[in-house]
């Protein structure tokens, strides 16, 4: 298939704006803001999109760091794209080829790992290139661009989906950086990501002095008085017993996983008073909603038991409930055609010199050609699917998790991957990959390719009615077979003690002082 004049215009736009996109990517990388606390990153996107002529709703879906931007060139189909921009605590890394935190914060601050900084700017580049081509060639239709916070806890997309932000789209284009076979420079075919549930168990000790005391001391704070173990003990018991019971939570198939994170505990004290409040978060990645419900029931029962033993009450608060993803072969084939036309990223001598420096600083022998071969190769979706299926049971339809899956129930969706830079050899420490995702010389080639694929695919949707109809017909058939309505029956959990940057009398810092 040859590309259209509009697609050529869009790809040329990306080439001309290479330096601006590079600076934008570096800026979001430097913000390094984590889930639910991406204030500067979201604000940056809102300001930029309004300057580019988009109408922007801030705080979409009840999420303070989300947004929805729209632009129209007249009546016609509307295509969706999006940005993610949350970083990961404990991964602060400067955009340099040696281990070092970003200026002004310590190593425990947040940093971009996937990197969502480049994911978001790829989306922005594809969006603006599409808009420029639509204006130049008089293509009717519209663009919708959502800001998706808290992807690392699967936060925003179930809420946006339940609130209708993906409804009415002719197609949704979902891009993510990747570097491992088989999902490198390709499109997902049949096996999409699975469901994900995440919740916070909040243990609250309201009346510790009433716990089993027959002869209470006249002073409730007496050191000799009997009192409840309290919320910290409840959290520790839940954490430990949850790990002990994992083998009994669900069947040993499907490659499911569960992890936990301590959000907050009783405040530091030199006294022996029991902690009044503690929060423990769980995240499960499962193939099906039914499996997520079974594991949730086990955790609920455990939490109730622990609360009773420690003199606490317990609350469960949802962080996310996302559905497994649906395939759309028409969309996947269309995006794959555009990946083939654009080609894989190419890293020049300067980029590879930096990669060799990273190898050296990791204690490895620098390689003449340090890039992982898969990063520079394309793999057809059906070939990638065959490799992926080798390690999965025949009856398992979904694997791993990512909340783009909620989009697939509201619009025909393609999920595709373009290679981020990765090194031969290893294993390498986390800082090495994080640095490669931040240095412009190493990450910009991926941003350029991804933006071109996004724009080319969006324009194909806008220009090709037959293609749109095929994708929509397939979408309607698949959603009708086993329909799952939005699961998000909760509000954004922004009130919890999520890690964040703070401004104090000591200055701007991570919540753990540098």
Secondary structure per residue as TSV (DSSP state, phi and psi in degrees):
chain	resnum	aa	ss	phi	psi
A	1	X	-	360.0	132.4
A	2	X	-	-85.7	153.4
A	3	X	-	-88.5	155.3
A	4	X	-	-81.0	167.8
A	5	X	H	-61.3	-36.6
A	6	X	H	-66.1	-38.6
A	7	X	H	-65.0	-38.9
A	8	X	H	-61.7	-43.2
A	9	X	H	-59.4	-43.7
A	10	X	H	-65.0	-43.2
A	11	X	H	-66.7	-37.4
A	12	X	H	-65.4	-35.0
A	13	X	H	-60.6	-44.4
A	14	X	H	-61.4	-42.7
A	15	X	H	-60.9	-43.7
A	16	X	H	-68.4	-28.4
A	17	X	T	-102.8	22.8
A	18	X	H	-54.4	-48.3
A	19	X	H	-67.2	-38.6
A	20	X	H	-66.4	-44.6
A	21	X	H	-63.0	-36.5
A	22	X	H	-63.2	-45.0
A	23	X	H	-65.4	-38.9
A	24	X	H	-62.1	-44.2
A	25	X	H	-62.4	-43.0
A	26	X	H	-63.0	-35.5
A	27	X	H	-65.8	-48.2
A	28	X	H	-66.0	-37.1
A	29	X	H	-58.8	-41.4
A	30	X	H	-71.9	-30.6
A	31	X	H	-60.6	-47.3
A	32	X	-	50.9	51.0
A	33	X	-	-97.2	138.1
A	34	X	B	-89.3	-179.8
A	35	X	T	-51.9	133.1
A	36	X	T	69.0	0.4
A	37	X	-	-128.9	32.2
A	38	X	-	-90.0	53.3
A	39	X	H	-63.6	-49.9
A	40	X	H	-69.0	-39.7
A	41	X	H	-64.2	-48.4
A	42	X	H	-63.9	-41.5
A	43	X	H	-61.5	-38.0
A	44	X	H	-62.1	-47.6
A	45	X	H	-62.3	-43.6
A	46	X	H	-60.4	-46.3
A	47	X	H	-63.0	-43.4
A	48	X	H	-65.8	-44.5
A	49	X	H	-66.1	-39.2
A	50	X	H	-64.6	-37.7
A	51	X	H	-65.5	-26.2
A	52	X	T	-88.9	5.4
A	53	X	T	96.2	10.0
A	54	X	-	-88.4	147.5
A	55	X	E	-87.7	125.3
A	56	X	E	-122.8	127.1
A	57	X	E	-95.2	120.0
A	58	X	E	-87.1	151.9
A	59	X	T	66.8	31.5
A	60	X	G	-61.4	146.2
A	61	X	G	65.4	18.3
A	62	X	G	75.5	17.2
A	63	X	-	-109.6	117.0
A	64	X	T	-58.1	-29.7
A	65	X	T	-106.2	21.0
A	66	X	-	-104.3	165.5
A	67	X	E	-156.4	164.8
A	68	X	E	-137.0	118.8
A	69	X	E	-110.6	138.2
A	70	X	E	-135.9	148.2
A	71	X	E	-147.7	142.7
A	72	X	E	-133.1	142.5
A	73	X	S	-114.5	30.1
A	74	X	S	112.4	172.6
A	75	X	S	-62.8	130.4
A	76	X	S	167.1	-175.8
A	77	X	-	-64.8	153.4
A	78	X	E	-118.5	132.1
A	79	X	E	-111.5	140.2
A	80	X	E	-106.5	140.1
A	81	X	E	-139.9	176.1
A	82	X	E	-159.9	167.4
A	83	X	E	-122.2	140.6
A	84	X	E	-111.7	153.0
A	85	X	-	-154.1	15.0
A	86	X	-	-85.6	144.1
A	87	X	B	-106.1	-177.9
A	88	X	B	-121.1	123.5
A	89	X	T	-55.3	146.4
A	90	X	T	81.7	11.5
A	91	X	-	-129.6	31.8
A	92	X	-	-65.2	122.0
A	93	X	-	-146.1	128.9
A	94	X	-	-72.9	160.6
A	95	X	S	-82.4	64.3
A	96	X	S	-138.2	158.4
A	97	X	S	-85.2	22.6
A	98	X	S	-138.4	163.3
A	99	X	-	-70.1	120.7
A	100	X	-	-167.0	134.9
A	101	X	-	-71.7	162.5
A	102	X	-	-64.2	153.7
A	103	X	T	-56.2	133.3
A	104	X	T	89.9	-8.5
A	105	X	S	-135.3	161.0
A	106	X	-	-89.2	-178.6
A	107	X	T	-67.6	-19.9
A	108	X	T	-84.2	-5.7
A	109	X	S	-69.2	172.5
A	110	X	-	-78.9	156.1
A	111	X	B	-156.9	162.9
A	112	X	-	-84.6	129.6
A	113	X	S	-111.0	-45.8
A	114	X	S	-66.9	-40.7
A	115	X	-	-103.1	132.3
A	116	X	H	-69.1	-21.1
A	117	X	H	-58.2	-46.8
A	118	X	H	-76.1	-32.0
A	119	X	H	-59.6	-49.1
A	120	X	H	-65.0	-42.1
A	121	X	H	-72.9	-30.1
A	122	X	H	-60.1	-44.7
A	123	X	H	-62.4	-43.2
A	124	X	H	-63.3	-43.4
A	125	X	H	-61.8	-43.6
A	126	X	H	-63.6	-38.8
A	127	X	H	-63.5	-51.2
A	128	X	H	-69.7	-32.2
A	129	X	H	-67.0	-39.1
A	130	X	H	-63.3	-45.8
A	131	X	H	-59.6	-44.4
A	132	X	H	-61.6	-41.3
A	133	X	H	-68.8	-38.5
A	134	X	H	-61.7	-42.6
A	135	X	H	-67.6	-43.5
A	136	X	H	-67.1	-37.1
A	137	X	H	-104.4	4.7
A	138	X	T	65.7	35.5
A	139	X	-	-82.8	125.2
A	140	X	-	-81.5	149.3
A	141	X	-	136.0	-170.9
A	142	X	E	-140.4	169.5
A	143	X	E	-130.1	137.3
A	144	X	E	-125.2	129.4
A	145	X	E	-131.0	113.2
A	146	X	E	-100.8	143.6
A	147	X	E	-94.9	120.8
A	148	X	E	-114.3	94.2
A	149	X	-	-76.4	166.4
A	150	X	-	57.6	36.7
A	151	X	G	-64.2	-30.9
A	152	X	G	-63.9	-19.7
A	153	X	G	-114.1	21.0
A	154	X	T	55.5	42.1
A	155	X	-	-80.9	-52.0
A	156	X	H	-87.5	-37.9
A	157	X	H	-68.1	-37.0
A	158	X	H	-60.5	-35.7
A	159	X	H	-72.8	-43.9
A	160	X	H	-61.1	-40.5
A	161	X	H	-63.1	-47.0
A	162	X	H	-63.9	-28.2
A	163	X	T	-90.1	2.8
A	164	X	T	87.3	14.7
A	165	X	T	-73.2	-14.8
A	166	X	T	-104.9	0.1
A	167	X	T	-73.2	147.7
A	168	X	T	81.4	5.6
A	169	X	-	-84.5	142.0
A	170	X	S	-71.4	-27.0
A	171	X	E	-173.0	152.5
A	172	X	E	-119.4	133.1
A	173	X	E	-109.3	117.3
A	174	X	E	-115.1	113.6
A	175	X	E	-113.7	145.9
A	176	X	E	-145.9	140.2
A	177	X	E	-65.0	146.5
A	178	X	E	-157.1	163.3
A	179	X	-	-144.6	-3.3
A	180	X	S	-112.6	143.6
A	181	X	T	-65.2	145.1
A	182	X	T	-93.2	-2.6
A	183	X	S	-92.9	61.2
A	184	X	S	-132.5	118.3
A	185	X	S	57.2	56.4
A	186	X	E	-158.0	-174.3
A	187	X	E	-128.2	140.8
A	188	X	-	-64.4	142.2
A	189	X	-	-106.2	-88.3
A	190	X	S	-95.7	-44.0
A	191	X	-	-87.0	96.5
A	192	X	E	-93.7	172.5
A	193	X	E	-64.3	158.3
A	194	X	E	-95.2	-162.6
A	195	X	E	-81.3	162.5
A	196	X	E	-147.7	131.2
A	197	X	E	-119.7	139.4
A	198	X	E	-141.1	137.9
A	199	X	E	-145.9	160.8
A	200	X	E	-114.7	127.6
A	201	X	E	-97.5	116.6
A	202	X	E	-103.1	116.1
A	203	X	E	-96.7	129.5
A	204	X	E	-128.2	125.5
A	205	X	-	-107.6	96.3
A	206	X	S	-81.4	-38.6
A	207	X	-	-133.4	67.2
A	208	X	G	-62.4	-24.8
A	209	X	G	-74.2	-14.4
A	210	X	G	-92.7	1.3
A	211	X	S	-77.3	95.3
A	212	X	S	67.5	13.8
A	213	X	-	-88.3	125.7
A	214	X	S	-94.7	-41.3
A	215	X	S	-119.3	76.9
A	216	X	-	-63.7	143.3
A	217	X	-	-69.9	151.2
A	218	X	S	-64.4	-25.8
A	219	X	S	-105.5	114.1
A	220	X	T	-57.3	-27.4
A	221	X	T	-88.2	9.2
A	222	X	-	-56.5	138.4
A	223	X	T	-70.4	-18.4
A	224	X	T	-96.4	-0.6
A	225	X	S	-77.7	150.8
A	226	X	-	-79.5	134.8
A	227	X	-	-147.8	164.9
A	228	X	-	-63.3	148.6
A	229	X	-	-56.0	-38.8
A	230	X	-	97.4	-179.2
A	231	X	H	-70.2	-35.0
A	232	X	H	-63.7	-42.2
A	233	X	H	-63.4	-39.2
A	234	X	H	-61.2	-44.6
A	235	X	H	-61.7	-45.7
A	236	X	H	-64.1	-42.0
A	237	X	H	-64.3	-43.2
A	238	X	H	-62.5	-44.4
A	239	X	H	-59.3	-50.8
A	240	X	H	-70.4	-45.6
A	241	X	H	-70.6	-30.9
A	242	X	H	-61.3	-40.6
A	243	X	H	-66.9	-38.2
A	244	X	H	-65.4	-30.4
A	245	X	T	-95.6	3.3
A	246	X	G	-58.2	-39.0
A	247	X	G	-64.1	-18.2
A	248	X	G	-103.3	2.0
A	249	X	T	-80.7	-34.7
A	250	X	S	-158.7	164.4
A	251	X	-	-62.1	155.2
A	252	X	S	-87.5	49.1
A	253	X	-	-137.4	164.7
A	254	X	T	92.7	-4.4
A	255	X	T	61.3	32.9
A	256	X	-	-77.7	158.8
A	257	X	E	-145.6	159.4
A	258	X	E	-143.3	139.2
A	259	X	E	-137.9	160.8
A	260	X	E	-131.9	156.2
A	261	X	E	-143.6	134.6
A	262	X	E	-84.5	116.7
A	263	X	E	-87.5	-44.2
A	264	X	E	-156.8	153.1
A	265	X	-	-137.2	175.9
A	266	X	-	-56.1	146.7
A	267	X	-	-68.5	150.1
A	268	X	-	-59.3	137.6
A	269	X	-	-154.6	153.9
A	270	X	S	-93.5	-0.7
A	271	X	S	-96.1	177.2
A	272	X	-	-106.3	27.2
A	273	X	-	-71.5	139.4
A	274	X	-	-70.1	145.1
A	275	X	-	-67.0	139.4
A	276	X	-	-90.3	-20.2
A	277	X	E	-153.4	139.7
A	278	X	E	-152.9	141.6
A	279	X	E	-120.3	129.6
A	280	X	E	-125.8	124.5
A	281	X	E	-103.5	138.7
A	282	X	E	-117.4	146.4
A	283	X	E	-132.0	123.7
A	284	X	E	-117.3	139.6
A	285	X	E	-118.0	115.4
A	286	X	E	-138.7	156.8
A	287	X	S	-68.4	-33.0
A	288	X	-	-132.8	157.5
A	289	X	H	-64.1	-37.9
A	290	X	H	-60.0	-40.8
A	291	X	H	-66.8	-39.1
A	292	X	H	-61.2	-39.9
A	293	X	H	-66.7	-38.1
A	294	X	H	-65.1	-43.4
A	295	X	H	-67.5	-39.0
A	296	X	H	-59.7	-41.8
A	297	X	H	-60.9	-39.2
A	298	X	H	-65.1	-43.7
A	299	X	H	-66.5	-39.3
A	300	X	H	-60.0	-45.9
A	301	X	H	-62.8	-41.0
A	302	X	H	-64.2	-43.8
A	303	X	H	-61.7	-42.2
A	304	X	H	-62.0	-42.3
A	305	X	H	-64.6	-45.7
A	306	X	H	-63.1	-42.0
A	307	X	H	-60.9	-42.2
A	308	X	H	-64.2	-36.5
A	309	X	H	-73.2	-23.1
A	310	X	H	-112.0	8.0
A	311	X	T	71.7	32.2
A	312	X	-	-120.0	167.8
A	313	X	E	-112.4	159.0
A	314	X	E	-129.0	140.7
A	315	X	E	-119.0	140.5
A	316	X	E	-107.7	127.5
A	317	X	E	-121.9	129.7
A	318	X	E	-77.2	137.3
A	319	X	E	-100.0	-42.0
A	320	X	E	-160.1	151.6
A	321	X	E	-139.3	102.5
A	322	X	E	-114.3	150.2
A	323	X	-	-89.4	159.5
A	324	X	-	-69.5	157.0
A	325	X	-	-85.7	156.2
A	326	X	-	-109.7	139.8
A	327	X	-	-77.7	158.2
A	328	X	-	-148.3	99.8
A	329	X	H	-65.0	-35.3
A	330	X	H	-61.8	-44.5
A	331	X	H	-66.6	-43.5
A	332	X	H	-62.5	-43.8
A	333	X	H	-64.4	-39.3
A	334	X	H	-63.7	-45.7
A	335	X	H	-67.0	-38.0
A	336	X	H	-61.1	-39.4
A	337	X	H	-59.4	-39.8
A	338	X	H	-73.2	-34.3
A	339	X	H	-61.4	-41.6
A	340	X	H	-63.5	-38.2
A	341	X	H	-69.9	-39.9
A	342	X	H	-76.5	-39.3
A	343	X	-	89.8	169.0
A	344	X	-	-74.6	159.3
A	345	X	-	-60.3	151.2
A	346	X	-	-125.4	127.3
A	347	X	-	-104.7	130.6
A	348	X	-	-86.1	-176.6
A	349	X	H	-63.1	-37.6
A	350	X	H	-63.6	-43.1
A	351	X	H	-63.6	-42.7
A	352	X	H	-71.5	-28.3
A	353	X	H	-65.0	-40.1
A	354	X	H	-65.6	-37.8
A	355	X	H	-63.3	-40.9
A	356	X	H	-64.8	-35.2
A	357	X	H	-66.1	-38.7
A	358	X	H	-62.5	-46.2
A	359	X	H	-55.3	-46.6
A	360	X	H	-60.9	-43.7
A	361	X	H	-74.1	-10.1
A	362	X	T	-94.4	1.6
A	363	X	T	84.5	10.7
A	364	X	-	-96.7	161.6
A	365	X	-	-79.5	121.5
A	366	X	-	-58.5	139.2
A	367	X	-	-100.6	141.3
A	368	X	T	-57.5	-38.0
A	369	X	T	-124.9	88.7
A	370	X	-	-77.9	-12.5
A	371	X	B	-74.0	138.7
A	372	X	-	-60.6	127.3
A	373	X	G	-54.2	-36.1
A	374	X	G	-60.7	-24.8
A	375	X	G	-67.5	-25.2
A	376	X	G	-105.5	11.6
A	377	X	-	-120.6	152.3
A	378	X	-	-99.6	148.1
A	379	X	-	-133.6	128.8
A	380	X	-	-62.7	143.7
A	381	X	H	-53.9	-42.0
A	382	X	H	-67.8	-34.9
A	383	X	H	-68.0	-41.3
A	384	X	H	-63.2	-40.5
A	385	X	H	-61.3	-41.9
A	386	X	H	-63.2	-41.4
A	387	X	H	-66.6	-43.3
A	388	X	H	-60.3	-40.2
A	389	X	H	-71.8	-17.1
A	390	X	T	-58.7	-30.6
A	391	X	T	-104.7	11.3
A	392	X	S	-118.0	145.8
A	393	X	-	-61.4	147.5
A	394	X	T	-58.1	-30.2
A	395	X	T	-91.2	2.2
A	396	X	-	-88.7	120.2
A	397	X	-	-90.7	-27.9
A	398	X	E	-131.3	155.4
A	399	X	E	-150.2	143.5
A	400	X	E	59.5	-163.9
A	401	X	E	-151.5	152.2
A	402	X	-	-169.2	138.7
A	403	X	G	-80.6	4.2
A	404	X	G	-57.3	-22.0
A	405	X	G	-57.4	-30.9
A	406	X	G	-65.4	-27.5
A	407	X	G	-65.7	-32.6
A	408	X	G	-66.6	-16.2
A	409	X	G	-89.3	-3.0
A	410	X	T	-121.6	-17.6
A	411	X	S	-158.2	151.2
A	412	X	-	-56.5	126.2
A	413	X	E	-129.3	138.8
A	414	X	E	-114.7	131.9
A	415	X	E	-110.0	115.4
A	416	X	E	-129.9	161.9
A	417	X	E	-129.9	134.4
A	418	X	E	-119.0	142.7
A	419	X	E	-68.5	128.5
A	420	X	-	-88.0	160.0
A	421	X	-	-70.3	134.8
A	422	X	-	-140.8	152.9
A	423	X	B	-98.6	148.1
A	424	X	S	-64.9	157.6
A	425	X	S	80.4	-146.9
A	426	X	-	101.8	-172.8
A	427	X	-	-73.0	151.3
A	428	X	-	-112.2	150.9
A	429	X	-	-67.1	160.4
A	430	X	H	-59.4	-34.2
A	431	X	H	-60.2	-30.2
A	432	X	H	-64.5	-48.6
A	433	X	H	-65.5	-38.9
A	434	X	H	-63.5	-39.7
A	435	X	H	-65.1	-42.0
A	436	X	H	-64.2	-27.8
A	437	X	T	-80.8	-5.1
A	438	X	T	-113.9	-28.8
A	439	X	S	-71.9	124.7
A	440	X	H	-54.1	-39.2
A	441	X	H	-62.6	-30.0
A	442	X	H	-97.5	-28.9
A	443	X	H	-95.8	-26.7
A	444	X	H	-59.2	-37.2
A	445	X	H	-57.2	-37.4
A	446	X	H	-67.6	-43.2
A	447	X	H	-59.1	-42.9
A	448	X	H	-61.9	-46.9
A	449	X	H	-67.0	-46.1
A	450	X	H	-62.2	-42.3
A	451	X	H	-61.8	-40.7
A	452	X	H	-67.2	-40.0
A	453	X	H	-66.2	-42.1
A	454	X	H	-61.0	-48.4
A	455	X	H	-65.3	-44.4
A	456	X	H	-62.2	-39.4
A	457	X	H	-71.1	-40.4
A	458	X	H	-61.6	-43.0
A	459	X	H	-68.8	-34.7
A	460	X	H	-61.5	-42.7
A	461	X	H	-61.7	-42.4
A	462	X	H	-70.1	-35.1
A	463	X	H	-92.0	-22.7
A	464	X	-	-112.2	95.1
A	465	X	H	-64.0	-38.4
A	466	X	H	-61.7	-41.7
A	467	X	H	-65.3	-43.8
A	468	X	H	-58.4	-44.5
A	469	X	H	-63.7	-39.8
A	470	X	H	-65.2	-43.4
A	471	X	H	-64.4	-41.4
A	472	X	H	-69.6	-38.4
A	473	X	H	-62.5	-43.4
A	474	X	H	-64.5	-42.3
A	475	X	H	-57.6	-46.5
A	476	X	H	-64.5	-38.3
A	477	X	H	-65.8	-46.7
A	478	X	H	-67.8	-39.9
A	479	X	H	-71.8	-23.2
A	480	X	H	-80.2	-24.2
A	481	X	H	-64.9	-53.6
A	482	X	S	-138.5	73.3
A	483	X	-	-65.6	138.1
A	484	X	-	-127.1	115.6
A	485	X	-	-72.3	162.3
A	486	X	-	-52.4	139.1
A	487	X	-	-97.5	-12.6
A	488	X	-	-75.5	93.3
A	489	X	-	-108.5	35.4
A	490	X	S	-142.6	166.3
A	491	X	-	-94.5	162.5
A	492	X	-	-57.9	129.5
A	493	X	-	-83.3	51.0
A	494	X	T	-77.3	-8.4
A	495	X	T	-82.2	-5.7
A	496	X	S	-84.0	171.7
A	497	X	-	-84.9	64.5
A	498	X	-	-70.2	143.0
A	499	X	-	-58.1	142.0
A	500	X	-	-160.8	170.1
A	501	X	E	-83.1	147.8
A	502	X	E	-132.3	153.2
A	503	X	E	-113.8	117.1
A	504	X	E	-127.5	-177.1
A	505	X	T	-62.1	-19.6
A	506	X	T	-85.3	-7.2
A	507	X	E	113.3	-170.1
A	508	X	E	-84.1	129.4
A	509	X	E	-158.2	168.5
A	510	X	E	-69.5	157.7
A	511	X	S	-64.5	-22.8
A	512	X	S	-92.9	112.2
A	513	X	-	-56.2	141.4
A	514	X	-	-67.4	360.0
